[in-house]
Amino acid sequence: MNRILRYLVSINLTLLAITSFAESSTPANGMEWYTQARALQDQQQYDAAMDAFQHAIDESFQPAGALMRMAQILAAQGQLDDAVMKLQKAYELNPMTFGVLLQIGGVPELVDDERYTVLLAEADKARYPCKSRPEAAQFDFWLGDWQVSSPQGQVVGENHVTSDLEGCVVRESWTSAFGSHGTSVNFYDPATRKWHQVWTSDIGSITHYVGMLVDGQMRFEAKGFGDANGESRYRRMTFTPNPDGSVRQFIEDSVDGQVWTVSFDGLYTRLN
C-alpha cells in the first residue's frame, strides 16, 4: 500500500511540475503568442487573450487577424466602439484578408451597426473586385442555358454559359447537335480595357479572341488563329442581345483579312 501511495504522489508531483512549467512558459514568437491568445479567447480569459494578441501583433504575426479577434473580444464585453476601431485598423492593414472575419464567426454584436456593414461591403469589394466592376458584367446577357439554331431554324446545339470565380469569368460549355464539344473562358482585363475569349474544342481548334462592348454588341477579333488543319485565319465574332432576350452569335472567317465568309450564325433562345 505504501508503495502505491508513493507512486501516486510521484505522479501528482510530476503533473504539477508540468502544469507549472506550461503556465509559466513564455511564447517564443508571434505564432506561439497568437496560438496562446486563441486558446485564451476560447476559454473566455479575455484580458489575457488581448495581451497575447497584442504580443503577436508586436511580433508582426497576422496583425490583421489578431485585430479582428480583439474586436470580437471587445464586442463580447460590450465595448462596441472600440471593437469597430479594431476592425477599421484591420481593414486598413489588409482589406484583402478582412473576409477571414466571417470565417471565424464575425462579430454578432455588431450586425446592426452600420459601420460594421460598410466595412464588410468594402472588404468584399477589395477581395472580389469583379463583382463590383461594371465592365465585368458587360457579357452577362450571354449567361444562361440556351438552345442554338441556324437562320433556317435547325437546332445546331446547346450552350451552358455561367458566371464563375466571383464574377471574373464567363464560362461556356458547348455541345453541338452532331456530338462535338467545346468550351471557352471569357474575362475582362482592366489593364487593357479589353475582353478576352479563349476557345478550345474536342476537334483541336484553339482561338484567342480580343474585343470589347461596342454599341451594345460584344465584338471580338482573332488574328492569325490556326484552324483544325493548322491553316492561318482571321476571325471576327459578334454577340448581339435582342430585345426579346435572345442572342445572336455571328462569326466570319478570312484568309487575308479582306474577304470574309460566314462560318457560324446562331440564334440563342433560352431553355428555361
N, C-alpha and C positions, 0 to 999 in steps of 0.2 A: 504494500500500500504506500509506504514512504517513497519507494522508487517511482511509483506512478505520480504521486504528488509533486516530487521533484521535477519529473518530466513535464508535467503540465505547467508548473511555474516557469520552467525554462522556455517553453513555447510562448507563454504570455509575455515574458520579458523580451523575447526576440521580436514579437509582433509590435510591442510598444516601441522598441528601438527603431523598427522600420517606419512606423507611423510618425514618430517624432522627426526622423530624417526627412520624410516626404513633406511634412508640414513646414519644416524649417529651410528646405532647399529653395534656392532662388533660381528661376528660369535663366538659362544661359544666353538666350537670344530672342529675337522678336517672335519667331514662330512658337517657341515654348510659352512666351507670355500670352500670345493670342490663344493658344490651346487651353492654358490655365484659365484665362478670362472667360472663355466659352463655358467651361465646366462650372465656374463660379456663377455665371449668369443662369445656367440651368438649375442651379441649386438655390437661386434667388438670393445669393450673397452679393447684393448689388454694389455696395461700396467697394468691396474687394475686387469685384469684376471691373468696375470703372477704372480703378487704379491699374489693374493688369492690362486693360485695353490701351490705356494711355502709355504704358511702358512699350507695348507693341508698336504704337504709333511713333514713339520716340526712336524705336529701332527701325523705323521705315518698313515695317511688315504689314502689308494690306491695310494701309491707313484708312482708305475709304470704307472698307468692310468693318473695321473697328469702330469708325464713327457711326455707321448705320446701327451697329449693335448697341453702342452707347445711347443712341437715340431711342431704341427700344426700351432700354432700362429706364431712362429718364421719363418716358411716356408712361411706363408702368407705375412710376412713382408720382404721377400727376404733374410732372414738370413739362408741360406740353410746349411752351415757348422755347425752352432750352433744347427739347428734342428736335424741334423744327430747325433750330440753328445748327445742330449737329448734322442734320440731313442736308442742309444747304451747303455746308462745308464739304461734306462727302461728295455732293454733286459737282462742286467747283473743282475738287481734286481730280475726279474722273467720271464724267457723266456716262461714259460707255459701260461702267460697271455698276451703275446705280440700279439696273434691273435685277441685280442679285438680291436687292431688298425684298422683293416679293417672294423669291425662292426661300428666304429664311423666315418668312412669316409676316413681312410687312410691319406696320405699326398700327394695330387695330384701333388704338385710342385716337388716331388722327384721321380716320376715314371720312369724317365730316368736316375736316379742316381744309379750306380752300387752298392754303399754302401747300399742303401735302399733295392735293390733287394736281396742282400746277406743276410741282416738282416731278411727279410721276409722269405726267404728259410730256414734259420737256425731256426727261430721261429716255422715254420711249422714242421720241423723235431722234435723239442722238444715237440710240442703239440701232434703230431701224429707219434710216433716213428715207428709204424708198416709199414708205407708207405715207409720208407727208410731202413728198416731192411731186408736184403736179405733172411733170413730164413723164414720170414713171407710170402714170395712169392713162397716157395717151392711146395705148393699144388695148385698153380694157374692152373696147367694143367687140374685140375678137374672142373674148372669153366665153366659154360655154361648150355644150355638146351639139354638134352640127351634122346635118346631112348635106352633102355637097352634090350638086347636079350640074350637068353641062347646059349650054344655051338651048339645046334641043329637049331638055327635061330628063335626060338619062342620069340616073344616080351613078356617080363615079367614085363615091367613097364616103367615109365618115371621119370627122375630126374631133378630137377631145382637146380643148385648149384651156389651160389653167394658169392661175397666178401662183407663183412659188417663191420661196425664200423671202417671205415677208414683203411681197410686192416688188421685189427687184427683178424677177424673171417671169416672162410669159413662156410657158412650155406647151409645145404642140405634139400631139400623138396622132399620126395619120394612118388610116387603114383604107387602102383603095378597094374598089369593088372587085378588083382582079387578084386580091390577096397579098399585094405588096404592102410594106410598112415603112414609115419614115417618121422622123422626129426633128424638131427644131427648138433651139433655145434663143429667146429674144430678150434683149435688155437695152436700157438707155444708159449711155455713157455721158455723165455730166461734164467730163473734161473736154470732150469734143462736141457735145450737144447733138450727138447722133444716136440713132438706133442701130443695133446690130442684130442680124439673124444668122445663126449658124445651122444649116440644114444638112442632114445626112439620112441615108436610107439603106434598105437591105439590098439594093442593087448597086451599091458602091458609089452613088453620087454624093458629092460634098460641095456645098456652096456657102460662101460667106458674103452676105448682103450688108450693105450700109445704107442708111436712109434717114428720113425724118418725116414728121407730120406736116403736110402742106395742104392748105385749104380743106381740111377735114379728112384727107386721104393719107394713109401711111404708104409712102413711096420709097422703094428700095432699088438699089442697083448693085450688080456684081460684075466686076471687070476681070476678064481672064480666068473665069472659073473653068474647071475641067468637067466634061460630061462623063457618062459611064464608059465611053470609049477612049477617054483621055484627050479628046479634042478641046481646044480652047474656044470659049464662047463668051459673049457679053450677054447679060441678062438684066432685065428690069421687071419689077413686080410691084403691083399696086393693090392695096386693100381699101375698098370703099364701103363705108357703112351706109346702108339705105334707110330711108325714113320708116319703113315697115319693120326694121330690126334685123333684116337680112344683111349679109355682107358679100361683096363680090371680090374675088381674088383673080387678078388678071396678070399673066406672065407672058413676056415676049423674049425671044432669043435673037441674037445676031452674031454673024461670023466677023464682021468688020466694024460693027458699031454704027452702021449707016442704014442697012436694010434689015428690017425686023419682021419676024414671023411669030404668030401666036402659038405658044406651046401649052398654055393652060388657061381656061376661062371657066371658073367655077362659081356657082351661086350657093352661098351658105344659108340654110334655113334651120332654125333651132329644132332640136329633137324634143325638148321639154320646156 
